[in-house]
Amino acid sequence: MISASTALPLRVAIIGAGQVADKVHASYYATRSDVQMVAVMDSRLEQAQAFAERHAIPSAWQDAHQMLQAVKPDVVSVCSPNRFHYEHVIAALAAGCHVMCEKPPAMTPQQADEMRLAARRAGKVLAYDFHHRFALDTQLLREAVQSGTFGEIYFTTAQALRRCGVPGWGVFTNKSLQGGGPLIDIGIHMLDAAMYVLGFPAVKRVTAHSFQKLGNRKNRGQFGEWDPAQFTVEDALFGTIEFCNGGVLRLDTSFALNIREQSIMNVSFCGEKAGATLFPAHIYYDEAGVLQTIAQREEADDQRHLRSMDAFVRHLLGEPVMIADAEQGLVIQQLVAALYQAAETGESVTLC
Ligand SMILES: NC(=O)c1ccc[n+]([C@@H]2O[C@H](COP(=O)([O-])OP(=O)(O)OC[C@H]3O[C@@H](n4cnc5c(N)ncnc54)[C@H](O)[C@@H]3O)[C@@H](O)[C@H]2O)c1
């Protein structure tokens, strides 16, 4: 949290001036009078300069370390490609900044753990932008779990599936810069939402299968064009996570898969007493073959991404607001790594 000596407005710098920095981070910060964007950095200087101009940010940089030293921000948003999250988060924490880092936390659990320890040593907040847990839908289900509405939840399915939604921008098909395909990019979101609702139960064992069947053959889809010859990530992964409490979580994720729907981003929970779907939240039970509704939202909350940013800033300002913290970020990174390892080796990965 911000110490009493930190003056407002909070001075924020952004690293990685791409689309999420533009549409979410800068757009959110611009709504607050107690936050001032003071600098932006991108490895392409002209990108940083154009971003600075668009958001009325006074300085644009090509080197993160020089920017941190010269500008001394209070807060840094890390929005660079996955491969650089570790370097940028560690540098920002070392410069005495609180950090909001885009998902995934890093490329490996070892990096995510070092980032967690660095934040602890520096006494700074490190939050990750797992924004689906901030949806009102997710909050409703988490409260229902806590109040015992479901009884024991023994089966959960998390799906982040696209029929043909390979990202046509950025480095999302490049394994060495991205760390993987749909699992580390979109599956991770539904995984975090599921784990959050379940209360992060301890994991016993992970199994998975991954495929590369369409991304290296097709070249055009819902999110533009890509080069199939440069498609080095999985295009689908199907995993099972077994919890120490006996429950099971199925995770299905794809950039390209011959499903009927264009996209599915959802989680379902099945408990002894009731079940639920997440987006939009619907909690129900069966009575003699008839579905009875316990609670329901008409539409899924579309403000969840701004709520994630809002929670981070309010947390910094001392409000008792939940964030996706460095400990939970590490658990999610460990699960992603275990799913990839299980898919690559064909062996189950035991975690406890
Ligand atoms: N929370 C979400 O839902 C969400 C949505 C989109 C992206 N993201 C995450 O945000 C990050 C960026 O994604 P994006 O869609 O904005 O990508 P993008 O390609 O639009 O932007 C990335 C930017 O980083 C710059 N860059 C590349 N290497 C760099 C380096 N070494 N140092 C600084 N800048 C560098 C690029 O020039 C580009 O401007 C990724 O980690 C992605 O997973 C999260």
The ligand as an ORCA input file, in Angstrom:
! r2SCAN-3c Opt
* xyz 0 1
  N      -5.711     -9.166    -19.199
  C      -6.047     -9.367    -20.466
  O      -7.166     -9.756    -20.790
  C      -5.062     -9.117    -21.525
  C      -5.496     -8.741    -22.813
  C      -4.539     -8.530    -23.797
  C      -3.193     -8.682    -23.512
  N      -2.804     -9.061    -22.259
  C      -1.373     -9.245    -21.955
  O      -0.723     -8.000    -22.135
  C       0.564     -8.174    -22.707
  C       0.636     -7.365    -24.002
  O      -0.377     -7.780    -24.883
  P      -0.964     -6.804    -26.014
  O      -2.171     -7.481    -26.559
  O      -1.072     -5.423    -25.504
  O       0.197     -6.952    -27.072
  P       0.687     -5.875    -28.142
  O       1.512     -6.635    -29.106
  O      -0.464     -5.069    -28.633
  O       1.608     -4.902    -27.269
  C       2.873     -5.246    -26.776
  C       3.762     -4.017    -26.844
  O       4.982     -4.314    -26.190
  C       6.041     -3.804    -26.996
  N       7.256     -4.549    -26.683
  C       7.773     -5.645    -27.290
  N       8.926     -6.001    -26.687
  C       9.113     -5.111    -25.680
  C      10.122     -4.946    -24.714
  N      11.160     -5.796    -24.612
  N      10.016     -3.920    -23.856
  C       8.966     -3.067    -23.910
  N       7.982     -3.163    -24.823
  C       8.052     -4.192    -25.685
  C       5.573     -3.955    -28.420
  O       6.268     -3.069    -29.269
  C       4.090     -3.608    -28.282
  O       3.854     -2.230    -28.456
  C       0.731     -9.679    -22.900
  O       1.427    -10.198    -21.783
  C      -0.688    -10.219    -22.893
  O      -0.791    -11.550    -22.387
  C      -3.712     -9.265    -21.281
*
